[in-house]
């Protein structure tokens, strides 16, 4: 009888010791949830609103597709012909953009970080931020800072992109890039490896001019139409 009681006691102790491990081995909480999806995919399967998205999963869209993800209070939207993988970070989400265009809206105390072509973009301040990042070609990004300044980092380079403008960014450009609007934009000489160009603002259409002026003065960006 004594050995039976001892065996039962040992079994009970072992069960109690294993219980926390078994609980910790349960399913992880989702990173976010799909709020919009058509002509879109979650990993290899067709995506539809209401699906949960977990750490490291891939999302993509066909040419006419759209896909939206809510991560906490932040939202991430993929345009057509786009692809990305999603990861969790403190107070937000990290998006590895592999193709196409991603837009995001992040609240105060919330971060969305975009990783594209080895460059990183995220809100520069703790405030509501809305932006769009497009991979135009290998080593070429287009960034629209719609609301809130963006912090841009590429290797040892760092730049704050003020809100209200669209930027064409050439990474490791070996030669002077052509001005898309034909208005004689100048290449920045302060930054050695990255060329920045402002290609549009809320009231300037696609007029292009060099970012050189605002990187060398304290007065910020001025419209080329300003006398």
C-alpha positions in Angstrom: 0.0 0.0 0.0 2.8 2.3 0.9 4.5 1.9 -2.5 1.2 2.5 -4.3 0.6 5.8 -2.5 4.2 6.8 -3.2 3.7 6.0 -6.9 0.5 8.1 -7.0 2.2 11.0 -5.2 5.1 10.9 -7.7 2.6 10.8 -10.6 0.7 13.8 -9.2 3.9 15.8 -8.7 5.1 15.1 -12.3 1.7 16.2 -13.7 1.8 19.5 -11.8 5.3 20.1 -13.0 4.4 19.4 -16.6 1.2 21.5 -16.5 2.8 24.9 -17.2 4.8 23.5 -20.1 1.8 21.9 -21.6 -0.1 25.2 -21.3 2.7 27.1 -22.9 2.8 24.8 -25.8 -0.7 25.8 -26.8 -1.6 27.8 -30.0 -0.1 31.3 -30.2 -2.3 34.4 -30.4 -2.8 35.8 -33.9 -0.7 38.9 -35.0 -3.7 40.4 -36.7 -6.9 39.9 -38.8 -7.7 40.4 -42.4 -10.2 43.2 -42.9 -10.2 43.3 -46.7 -9.2 40.6 -49.2 -10.0 40.0 -52.8 -7.8 38.4 -55.5 -5.4 37.9 -52.5 -3.6 35.1 -50.8 -2.6 34.2 -47.2 0.4 32.0 -47.7 -0.7 29.7 -50.6 -4.4 29.8 -49.8 -7.1 32.2 -51.0 -7.6 35.0 -48.5 -10.9 36.4 -47.2 -11.9 38.9 -44.5 -11.9 37.5 -41.0 -8.9 35.2 -41.3 -6.3 35.5 -38.6 -2.7 36.3 -39.6 0.1 34.8 -37.5 3.7 35.7 -37.0 5.8 35.4 -40.2 3.0 34.6 -42.6 3.0 35.8 -46.2 0.3 37.9 -47.8 0.1 38.7 -51.5 -2.3 40.1 -54.1 -2.9 39.6 -57.8 -2.9 42.4 -60.3 -6.3 43.7 -59.4 -6.3 42.5 -55.8 -6.3 44.3 -52.5 -5.6 43.0 -49.0 -5.9 44.8 -45.6 -4.7 43.7 -42.2 -5.5 45.2 -38.8 -2.7 44.7 -36.3 -3.8 46.2 -33.0 -4.9 49.7 -33.8 -2.7 49.9 -36.9 -3.8 49.0 -40.4 -1.7 47.7 -43.3 -2.9 47.6 -47.0 -1.4 45.9 -50.0 -2.1 47.2 -53.5 -2.3 45.0 -56.6 0.7 42.8 -57.5 2.2 43.1 -54.1 3.7 40.7 -51.6 4.9 40.9 -48.0 5.4 39.0 -44.8 4.2 40.2 -41.4 6.0 40.1 -38.1 5.2 41.4 -34.6 7.3 44.1 -32.8 6.8 46.0 -29.6 3.6 48.1 -30.0 3.1 47.3 -33.6 4.1 45.4 -36.8 7.1 44.9 -39.0 6.3 44.4 -42.8 8.9 42.9 -45.1 7.7 44.2 -48.5 9.0 42.0 -51.3 7.1 43.5 -54.2 4.6 46.2 -55.1 3.0 48.8 -52.7 2.1 48.8 -49.1 0.2 51.6 -47.3 -0.1 51.9 -43.5 -1.8 53.9 -40.8 -0.4 53.8 -37.3 -1.8 55.5 -34.2 0.0 57.3 -31.4 1.9 54.7 -29.3 1.7 52.3 -32.3 4.5 51.5 -34.8 4.4 50.1 -38.3 7.9 49.5 -39.7 8.4 48.8 -43.4 11.4 46.9 -44.7 11.9 47.2 -48.4 15.1 46.7 -50.5 17.3 46.7 -47.3 15.8 50.1 -46.3 13.7 50.7 -43.2 10.9 53.3 -42.8 8.8 54.0 -39.7 7.1 57.0 -38.0 9.7 59.5 -36.9 7.6 60.7 -33.9 5.0 59.2 -31.6 2.0 60.4 -33.6 -0.6 59.4 -36.1 1.2 58.5 -39.3 0.0 57.5 -42.7 2.3 56.6 -45.5 2.8 54.5 -48.7 5.9 52.6 -49.8 6.4 51.2 -53.4 9.2 49.2 -54.8 9.5 50.7 -58.3 12.5 48.6 -59.4 15.5 46.9 -57.7 17.1 49.6 -55.6 14.4 52.2 -56.3 11.7 53.2 -53.8 8.9 55.7 -53.9 7.6 56.9 -50.5 4.5 59.0 -49.9 4.5 60.6 -46.4 0.9 61.6 -46.3 0.7 62.4 -42.6 3.5 62.5 -40.0 7.2 62.5 -40.7 9.0 59.3 -41.6 12.4 58.1 -40.4 14.3 56.5 -43.3 17.3 54.3 -42.6 19.5 52.5 -45.2 22.8 51.0 -43.9 24.7 53.9 -42.3 22.4 56.5 -43.9 19.6 58.2 -42.0 17.1 60.8 -43.1 13.8 62.3 -41.9 11.3 62.6 -44.7 8.8 65.4 -43.8 5.1 64.8 -44.3 3.2 66.1 -47.3 5.5 65.0 -50.1 6.3 62.0 -52.3 10.0 60.9 -52.5 11.8 58.9 -55.1 14.8 57.2 -53.4 17.6 55.6 -55.3 19.7 53.2 -53.2 23.4 52.8 -54.1 22.8 54.6 -57.4 26.1 54.6 -59.4 25.0 57.4 -61.7 22.8 60.4 -61.8 19.2 59.2 -62.0 17.0 60.8 -64.6 14.5 63.4 -63.5 11.1 61.8 -64.0 9.4 65.2 -64.5 12.1 66.7 -66.6 12.5 69.8 -64.4 16.2 69.4 -63.7 16.2 68.0 -60.2 19.6 68.0 -58.6 21.2 65.0 -56.9 22.0 65.4 -53.2 25.8 65.7 -52.6 25.5 65.4 -48.8 24.4 61.8 -48.8 27.0 59.4 -50.4 25.0 56.3 -51.1 21.3 57.4 -51.3 19.8 59.9 -53.8 16.5 61.5 -52.6 14.1 63.4 -54.9 10.8 65.1 -54.0 8.5 64.2 -56.9 5.2 65.6 -55.6 3.3 67.4 -52.9 -0.3 67.9 -52.1 -0.4 71.0 -54.3 2.4 70.5 -56.7 1.3 67.5 -58.9 4.3 65.6 -60.3 6.7 68.6 -60.3 10.1 67.4 -59.3 12.9 69.2 -57.6 16.0 68.2 -55.6 15.9 67.4 -52.0 19.2 69.1 -51.7 17.7 72.3 -50.5 16.0 71.0 -47.4 18.9 68.8 -46.4 21.2 71.9 -46.5 18.9 74.5 -44.9 16.8 74.9 -41.8 13.9 76.3 -43.7 12.5 73.0 -44.9 11.1 72.2 -48.3 9.8 75.0 -50.5 7.7 74.6 -53.6 9.6 75.3 -56.9 6.7 77.6 -57.9 7.5 79.9 -54.9 9.2 83.1 -56.1 
